Amino acid sequence: MDRNSQSVKKRRRYDSTRRQEQARQTREAILAAARRRFLHHGYAATTIAAIAGDAGVSVDTIYKTFGGKPGLVREICSDGLAGKGAVHAEVRSDALQLHATDPLQVMRGIGELAAEVAPRVAPILLLVRDAAAIDPDMAALKAELDDKRLERMTHNARNLADAGHLRPGLSIDVAGEIMWTYSSPELYELLIIRRGWSKQRYGAFTAAALAAALLPAERLPQPTTKQRK
């Protein structure tokens, strides 16, 4: 292989890497601009043109990449569910449920992940809920996201059952519905937005509530003598 061929291959690899990085930055800029617009101005009042102007891209770029406002909302939710860490929150949750032998540790971990993920995704889910009342596309998206969240919570419940952590007589489907309820954006709305709870308090409450609803009584923390009195 001559030097010219080697130079061309190196340049192509460099160009490809640079294009991928530019595409990633463009995507992040669009989603960040869309999130700001949606949360500050509402779904109906936000236009693709306004998002494009904020992100410094063309309207066509947004339509080609995301397919319009419903696609943007779907991607914002997907990014929010990943959490803050380098490893996706769902991967971390699965690892916790697979390796932790103490069910209370599992519940605390789920609560901590809820405190991390909910502030990123719940405000957008609430936006979807409100927009669904007047927008058929958002109504369909709400149903899709609700179903996906129930599917994920049922997956978590199955992990708990496989590890022997679920209360006897509690089915996987019902346990999944309980976890679906405690992961709802409405709970976030009540406790954090309306009552001003901290994320940490919200996460601790979620962990304690799930433990009480899902675990056998003998696995729960036993009250002290003072508490019994």
C-alpha positions in Angstrom: 0.0 0.0 0.0 1.5 3.4 -1.0 1.6 6.5 1.1 -1.2 8.2 -0.8 -3.6 5.3 -0.1 -2.7 5.3 3.6 -3.2 9.1 3.7 -6.7 8.8 2.0 -7.8 6.1 4.5 -6.7 8.2 7.5 -8.4 11.2 6.1 -11.6 9.3 5.5 -11.6 7.9 9.1 -11.0 11.4 10.4 -13.8 12.9 8.3 -16.2 10.1 9.3 -15.4 10.7 13.0 -15.8 14.4 12.7 -19.1 14.1 10.9 -20.4 11.7 13.6 -19.4 14.2 16.3 -21.0 17.1 14.4 -24.2 15.0 14.0 -24.2 14.3 17.8 -23.7 17.9 18.7 -26.4 19.0 16.3 -28.8 16.4 17.8 -28.1 17.5 21.3 -28.5 21.2 20.4 -31.9 20.5 18.8 -33.2 18.4 21.7 -32.0 21.0 24.3 -33.7 23.8 22.3 -36.9 21.7 21.9 -37.0 20.9 25.6 -36.6 24.5 26.6 -39.3 25.7 24.2 -41.8 22.9 25.2 -41.4 23.5 28.9 -41.4 27.3 28.7 -44.1 27.8 26.1 -46.1 24.6 25.9 -46.5 22.1 23.2 -49.0 23.8 21.0 -47.3 27.2 21.1 -43.9 25.8 20.2 -43.0 25.7 16.5 -40.4 23.8 14.6 -39.2 27.1 13.2 -38.6 28.5 16.7 -36.7 25.3 17.7 -34.6 25.5 14.6 -33.7 29.1 15.2 -32.7 28.4 18.8 -30.6 25.4 17.7 -29.0 27.1 14.7 -30.2 24.5 12.2 -32.7 24.5 9.3 -36.3 23.4 9.7 -35.6 20.6 7.2 -32.9 19.2 9.4 -35.3 18.8 12.3 -38.0 17.1 10.1 -35.5 14.8 8.5 -33.9 13.8 11.9 -37.0 13.7 14.1 -40.1 13.8 11.9 -41.7 16.8 13.7 -42.8 17.7 17.2 -44.0 14.2 18.3 -40.6 12.7 17.3 -38.8 15.4 19.2 -40.8 14.7 22.4 -40.2 11.0 22.0 -36.4 11.5 21.8 -36.4 13.9 24.7 -38.2 11.2 26.8 -35.7 8.6 25.6 -32.8 10.7 26.6 -34.3 11.5 30.0 -34.8 7.8 30.8 -31.1 7.2 30.3 -30.3 9.2 33.4 -27.2 11.2 34.1 -24.5 8.5 34.2 -22.4 7.1 31.4 -24.3 3.8 31.8 -28.0 3.9 30.9 -30.3 4.0 34.0 -32.1 0.8 32.9 -28.9 -1.1 32.6 -27.9 0.0 36.1 -31.3 -1.0 37.4 -31.1 -4.5 35.8 -27.6 -5.0 37.3 -28.8 -3.9 40.7 -31.7 -6.3 40.6 -29.5 -9.1 39.3 -26.7 -8.9 41.8 -28.2 -7.4 45.0 -29.3 -10.1 47.5 -31.0 -7.7 50.0 -34.4 -6.6 48.7 -34.3 -3.4 50.7 -31.1 -2.5 48.9 -32.9 -3.1 45.6 -35.7 -0.8 46.7 -33.2 1.9 47.8 -31.5 1.6 44.5 -34.7 2.0 42.6 -35.6 5.0 44.7 -32.2 6.6 43.9 -32.7 6.0 40.2 -36.2 7.5 40.4 -34.7 10.6 42.0 -32.2 10.8 39.1 -34.5 10.1 36.2 -37.8 11.6 37.2 -36.7 15.3 37.0 -35.4 14.6 33.5 -38.4 12.9 32.1 -41.5 13.6 34.3 -42.0 17.2 33.2 -42.0 16.1 29.5 -44.5 13.3 30.3 -46.7 15.8 32.0 -46.4 18.0 28.9 -47.5 15.0 26.8 -50.4 14.3 29.1 -51.7 17.9 28.9 -51.2 18.1 25.1 -52.9 14.7 24.5 -56.3 16.3 25.5 -56.3 18.3 22.2 -53.7 16.7 19.9 -54.4 13.3 18.5 -50.6 12.7 17.8 -49.8 13.4 21.4 -52.7 11.2 22.6 -51.1 8.4 20.6 -47.7 9.2 22.0 -49.1 9.2 25.5 -50.5 5.8 25.1 -47.3 4.5 23.6 -45.2 5.9 26.5 -47.6 4.6 29.1 -47.4 1.2 27.6 -43.6 1.2 27.4 -43.4 2.3 31.1 -45.8 -0.4 32.2 -43.7 -3.0 30.1 -40.5 -1.8 31.9 -42.1 -1.9 35.3 -43.4 -5.4 34.7 -39.9 -6.4 33.6 -38.7 -5.1 37.0 -41.4 -7.0 38.8 -40.4 -10.2 37.1 -36.8 -9.6 38.2 -38.0 -9.2 41.8 -40.1 -12.4 41.5 -37.2 -14.4 40.0 -35.0 -13.3 42.9 -37.7 -14.4 45.4 -38.3 -10.9 46.7 -42.0 -10.5 45.9 -44.6 -10.9 48.6 -46.4 -14.3 48.4 -49.6 -14.1 46.5 -48.6 -11.0 44.6 -48.6 -11.6 40.9 -46.0 -10.1 38.6 -48.6 -8.2 36.6 -50.0 -6.6 39.8 -46.5 -5.8 41.1 -45.7 -4.2 37.7 -48.8 -2.0 38.0 -47.8 -0.9 41.5 -44.3 0.0 40.2 -45.9 1.7 37.2 -48.0 3.8 39.6 -45.1 4.9 41.8 -43.1 5.8 38.7 -45.9 8.0 37.3 -45.3 11.6 36.3 -48.4 12.5 38.4 -46.6 11.4 41.6 -43.7 13.6 40.7 -46.1 16.4 40.0 -47.8 16.1 43.4 -44.7 15.8 45.6 -42.0 17.8 43.8 -43.8 20.4 41.7 -46.8 21.0 44.0 -45.4 20.2 47.5 -41.8 21.2 46.9 -40.2 18.0 48.0 -36.5 17.5 47.3 -35.4 14.9 44.8 -33.8 12.9 47.7 -37.0 12.9 49.7 -39.0 11.8 46.7 -36.5 9.0 46.0 -36.6 7.8 49.6 -40.4 7.9 49.7 -40.6 5.9 46.5 -38.2 3.2 47.9 -40.1 2.9 51.2 -43.5 2.8 49.5 -42.4 0.1 47.0 -40.9 -1.9 49.8 -44.1 -1.8 51.8 -46.2 -2.7 48.8 -44.1 -5.4 47.3 -41.9 -7.2 49.8 -42.9 -9.8 52.4 -43.5 -8.4 55.8 -40.5 -10.2 57.3 -38.2 -8.4 54.8 -39.4 -5.0 56.0 -37.5 -2.9 58.6 -38.8 -3.9 62.0 -40.0 -1.0 64.3 -37.9 -0.2 67.3 -39.2 -0.4 70.9 -40.0 3.3 70.9 -41.8 3.0 67.5 -44.0 0.2 68.9 -45.1 2.4 71.8 
